[in-house]
């Protein structure tokens, strides 16, 4: 029947990142864009790397102290390998 799709949502994923110390600026715009596509993981990674022009930023409030939680969220939500490292490198420091 093809590839199994993770039934966890982008909203739950964003909440898990925030719980791990990541702040998101312009979160409404981010959520709107992720809601527009079934490939939200790809869209998320694109916006994590290139969202600054849209005012979408991921800020390291306390994330550096919670990298295990962030890695766990990326694994739980079935992101490709190394996505967590790419995301961590894009975190802006306040």
KAQUI-V846709 format. One record per residue. N is the residue number from 1. RES is the residue in three letters. D_LAST is the distance of its C-alpha to the last C-alpha in Angstrom with 1 decimal. Layout:
[[N/RES/D_LAST] [N/RES/D_LAST]]
//
This chain:
[[1/UNK/45.6] [2/UNK/42.7] [3/UNK/39.1] [4/UNK/38.0] [5/UNK/35.0] [6/UNK/32.5] [7/UNK/33.0] [8/UNK/29.5] [9/UNK/27.5] [10/UNK/24.3] [11/UNK/23.5] [12/UNK/24.1] [13/UNK/21.9] [14/UNK/18.9] [15/UNK/19.6] [16/UNK/19.8] [17/UNK/16.4] [18/UNK/14.9] [19/UNK/17.1] [20/UNK/15.7] [21/UNK/12.1] [22/UNK/10.9] [23/UNK/9.7] [24/UNK/11.5] [25/UNK/11.5] [26/UNK/15.1] [27/UNK/16.4] [28/UNK/19.9] [29/UNK/20.2] [30/UNK/19.2] [31/UNK/21.8] [32/UNK/24.3] [33/UNK/24.1] [34/UNK/24.4] [35/UNK/27.3] [36/UNK/29.2] [37/UNK/29.8] [38/UNK/31.4] [39/UNK/29.4] [40/UNK/26.1] [41/UNK/24.9] [42/UNK/25.4] [43/UNK/23.9] [44/UNK/20.7] [45/UNK/20.4] [46/UNK/21.1] [47/UNK/18.5] [48/UNK/15.9] [49/UNK/16.9] [50/UNK/17.8] [51/UNK/16.4] [52/UNK/14.1] [53/UNK/17.3] [54/UNK/17.9] [55/UNK/14.5] [56/UNK/13.9] [57/UNK/10.5] [58/UNK/9.7] [59/UNK/6.4] [60/UNK/6.7] [61/UNK/7.1] [62/UNK/10.2] [63/UNK/11.5] [64/UNK/12.2] [65/UNK/14.6] [66/UNK/16.2] [67/UNK/17.0] [68/UNK/20.6] [69/UNK/20.0] [70/UNK/18.2] [71/UNK/21.1] [72/UNK/23.5] [73/UNK/22.3] [74/UNK/22.7] [75/UNK/26.1] [76/UNK/27.2] [77/UNK/26.5] [78/UNK/28.3] [79/UNK/25.9] [80/UNK/27.4] [81/UNK/27.0] [82/UNK/23.9] [83/UNK/21.9] [84/UNK/19.6] [85/UNK/19.0] [86/UNK/18.5] [87/UNK/15.9] [88/UNK/14.1] [89/UNK/14.1] [90/UNK/12.6] [91/UNK/9.4] [92/UNK/6.4] [93/UNK/3.8] [94/UNK/0.0]]
//
